[in-house]
């Protein structure tokens, strides 16, 4: 049951929507123009609250409520659009900008008006050089048409919008690290509180929303909260652009109402088209690298925030990675934690050191196939010291892959250890691990 | 006045005009310097610090932190192969091996002719088209190991034809300051398209997504 009319991936209904004139003919920018003339910022915040729009970047926090945290009467304010999409398995922001950029820009403009910000920055990961060009052109189109600039459409409202490219750092998707990076510094997170809504970019009230979240805003404002709530579930209204990847026949972004069963996303000929070579599903990561793993027994889980949480994982960014039985759990944990090690900013000890040691042990186990008798205990010891002790969610997320792997597939670790024998003497003759072949690590020198 | 200021004054002014704080211009100015000089030497980093009136340490720190700044010379083409999940289970490992084998150099090493550097990188946000590669930040999709030689030949040909972007992807910031003080893009690049890399010998690729 695919959507007949898409809310975000509207290029599927209107392939040329990435052209400014086509977007205008489809009613694009009308919601914004009307809002400037007839609505107050408070009314826009209210309709977004009523629609129940939840942040699509991972946390699922209600967007309108977030906007309501701004202290009254403190200006200037900033709106930041988070397009640092870098977590393994996530790729819908990339497609939204590529195929439906004007709607995203209109969403940024409408949201800026709602929070009374006169400057908006779109923070893009540095690798999105081509997508940055697409957005800069879309912003130019909006300036030329009079939707950005000074005294927009005679309303007295001013808004400038800029694209800012990062330079390769996953941590800059963390909202306070994003602001540090935008201020020209290294991307290390700030202590919270104060929260960005109170003291954000340049110490001013700041709202940070994800690309997909903001792309939802124009149609919510145009068609109303009740229309939006006719999609999805009571607690998760609207649709989600699921990024499906891994061993499926048709990986891609699929916009679906919240609440579709995982099995349907994977197996339906309209979406995943089943598993490659009909091999069985072994591991499903339903919400990006930081989500606890699910297995084939969870295929009937519904894809909404509450149901995925009830199954013991999290919907997160909606990046669904499906892997078959050729993948070994220790190796998957190794690859995932290698990602977190590489991206650790180095600020706090549990994340910087914990990831380093996790990867050292996992590399020896999974890449070299050499186990030591105490490995499981060692791994548990490392992640227990990380869990709950890291400065931001990156370190906490790094616990998930190894914890999931040890919980779901302990026998695979045991098998490697058993196959290595227990020749303690020869093991003691070598260091704990061999150097991991990852050249660049932010957190550690040398 | 520095060399960058003498030759790129309008661009530097336009970049600075976007931000309340001059320091925010650090990242874009480093991209500019990297494209002009090929990589970020200590002199180039000091020059950026001078333009922004920052302690050089603040800028060195930034160069060390972010992966897209290169403090050593890199190839005309910086080939960055995603080796993350799911790419690593769909052929990225074999691709890295094939590329380094054909070029006869290790990862992160510059080829003798100065044409290529092959580097492993983390997720590039195009997992539906794995294995994914960027060549000077231009996306190349579905690059399996059997396409390695054709990929390198294609890149050599593009470099010979002058169809090459800088390693920083700065074409995205190719603009001039218009009459009203607003930025106007003068980029002569073709609009960004999802490129699928196909070698002549490759079989039919998967259909378009969605």
Contacts between the chains, C-beta under 8 A, distances in Angstrom:
chain1	res1	chain2	res2	distance
A	9	B	210	6.9
A	11	B	210	7.9
A	12	B	210	5.8
A	85	B	125	4.7
A	86	B	122	7.1
A	86	B	123	5.8
A	86	B	125	6.4
A	87	B	123	6.4
A	88	B	84	4.6
A	88	B	85	4.8
A	88	B	86	7.3
A	88	B	122	7.6
A	88	B	123	4.4
A	88	B	127	7.1
A	89	B	85	7.1
A	89	B	86	6.9
A	89	B	123	7.5
A	89	B	127	5.5
A	90	B	123	7.5
A	90	B	125	6.2
A	90	B	127	7.6
A	91	B	125	4.5
A	91	B	126	5.3
A	91	B	127	5.2
A	91	B	128	6.3
A	93	B	125	7.2
A	94	B	125	4.8
A	94	B	126	6.3
A	95	B	209	7.8
A	98	B	192	7.0
A	98	B	194	6.6
A	125	B	125	7.3
A	126	B	27	7.9
A	126	B	66	7.0
A	126	B	68	4.5
A	126	B	137	7.8
A	126	B	169	7.4
A	127	B	68	7.2
A	127	B	121	8.0
A	127	B	124	5.9
A	127	B	125	7.4
A	127	B	134	6.3
A	127	B	137	6.0
A	127	B	169	7.8
A	128	B	125	7.6
A	129	B	137	4.1
A	129	B	138	7.9
A	129	B	165	7.8
A	129	B	168	7.8
A	129	B	169	2.6
A	129	B	170	7.7
A	129	B	171	7.1
A	129	B	172	4.8
A	130	B	137	7.1
A	130	B	138	6.8
A	130	B	139	6.6
A	130	B	169	7.4
A	130	B	172	7.2
A	130	B	192	3.5
A	131	B	192	6.5
A	132	B	169	7.6
A	132	B	172	4.2
A	132	B	173	7.9
A	133	B	171	6.7
A	133	B	172	4.1
A	133	B	187	6.5
A	133	B	189	6.8
A	133	B	191	7.7
A	133	B	192	5.5
A	134	B	191	7.1
A	134	B	192	5.1
A	136	B	172	6.5
A	136	B	173	7.7
A	136	B	175	7.9
A	136	B	185	6.2
A	137	B	185	6.4
A	137	B	191	7.5
A	140	B	183	7.7
A	140	B	184	7.1
A	140	B	185	5.9
A	143	B	182	6.2
A	149	B	182	7.5
A	162	B	18	4.6
A	163	B	172	7.7
A	164	B	18	7.6
A	164	B	24	7.7
A	164	B	27	7.3
A	164	B	28	7.5
A	165	B	27	6.8
A	165	B	28	7.1
A	165	B	31	7.3
A	165	B	169	7.7
A	165	B	172	7.0
A	165	B	173	8.0
A	166	B	27	6.9
A	166	B	66	7.2
A	167	B	27	5.5
A	167	B	30	7.2
A	167	B	31	7.4
A	167	B	62	7.9
A	167	B	66	3.6
A	167	B	67	7.2
A	167	B	68	4.3
A	167	B	69	5.9
A	168	B	66	5.0
A	168	B	67	3.4
A	168	B	68	4.0
A	168	B	69	8.0
A	168	B	121	7.7
A	169	B	65	6.7
A	169	B	66	5.4
A	169	B	67	6.9
A	170	B	122	6.8
A	170	B	123	7.8
A	181	B	27	7.1
A	182	B	24	6.1
A	183	B	21	6.2
A	183	B	23	6.1
A	183	B	24	5.5
A	184	B	21	7.3
A	184	B	23	3.8
A	184	B	24	4.7
A	184	B	25	6.7
A	184	B	26	3.5
A	184	B	27	6.3
A	184	B	52	7.8
A	184	B	58	7.9
A	184	B	62	7.1
A	185	B	23	7.3
A	185	B	26	7.8
A	185	B	58	7.5
A	185	B	61	7.9
A	185	B	62	7.0
A	186	B	61	5.6
A	186	B	62	5.9
A	186	B	65	4.0
A	186	B	66	7.8
A	187	B	65	6.8
A	187	B	66	7.7
A	202	B	20	5.5
A	202	B	21	6.0
A	243	B	127	6.8
A	243	B	128	7.2
A	244	B	128	7.2
A	245	B	86	4.9
A	245	B	127	3.8
A	245	B	128	5.5
A	245	B	130	7.0
A	246	B	85	7.9
A	246	B	86	4.5
A	246	B	89	7.2
A	246	B	127	7.9
A	247	B	86	7.7
A	247	B	89	7.1
A	247	B	90	7.9
A	250	B	206	7.4
A	250	B	207	7.7
A	250	B	209	7.6
A	251	B	127	6.8
A	251	B	128	3.9
A	251	B	129	7.8
A	251	B	130	7.5
A	251	B	209	7.3
A	252	B	128	4.6
A	252	B	209	3.4
A	252	B	210	5.6
A	253	B	128	7.0
A	253	B	209	6.6
A	253	B	210	6.5
A	254	B	210	7.4
A	285	B	85	8.0
A	289	B	85	7.4
A	319	B	127	7.7
A	321	B	85	6.3
A	321	B	86	5.7
A	321	B	127	7.5
A	323	B	85	7.9
A	323	B	86	7.2
A	323	B	89	6.6
A	326	B	89	7.5
A	327	B	89	6.0
A	332	B	85	6.6
A	335	B	84	6.7
A	335	B	85	5.0
A	335	B	88	5.7
A	336	B	85	6.1
A	339	B	84	5.7
A	339	B	85	7.6
A	339	B	122	5.5
A	339	B	123	7.0
A	342	B	122	5.5
A	343	B	122	6.6
A	345	B	65	7.8
A	437	B	107	8.0
A	438	B	120	7.8
A	439	B	107	7.4
A	439	B	108	5.5
A	439	B	119	8.0
A	440	B	67	6.2
A	442	B	64	7.9
A	442	B	65	5.8
